[in-house]
Amino acid sequence: MCPQLFFTNVPYNCSDRELKEWIEARGIAAVAIRMIRDLVSGVSPAFAYASLKDEGQIDSAVSALNGKRMRNQIITVSQVPSRDAVA
């Protein structure tokens, strides 16, 4: 399973592609992006997940992305706990 990051305060009309480009512009290799969207309106309520290629990138990715500005929003980034850690 790929390591994941959780993003909050993402601009409401941000696309998966835009977020992926924003992440990769900071030197982080993202495998997949999943914007959380309202089923009726299709608008994101500012949450997203990103899967990374390698577990070793998690700490550096959080440091490189957390607190950075995307458009007029300050993005908050944290690591998604692995399912093994929950058990």
C-alpha positions, 0 to 999 in steps of 0.5 A: 500500500502506498503511503498517503498524505491528507490535505485540508484547506485546499481551494474549493475549485482545485482539480486533481491535476492542479493539486498533483502539479502543485505537489510535484513542483515541490519535488514530491512524487505523487502516484495518485490524488483523490479530491473529496467532493460533494456528491450533489454539487461536485465541489470539494469541501477543501479535503484531499488525499495524495498517494506517494511512491515511497514511504521514505518521502512522507516526512520530507513531503509533510515538511515541504508541503505543510503550511505552504500557500496554494492560491490564497489558501494555506494548506495543511498536510499530515500523514494518514496513519497506516491501517496496521498502526490502527489495529 
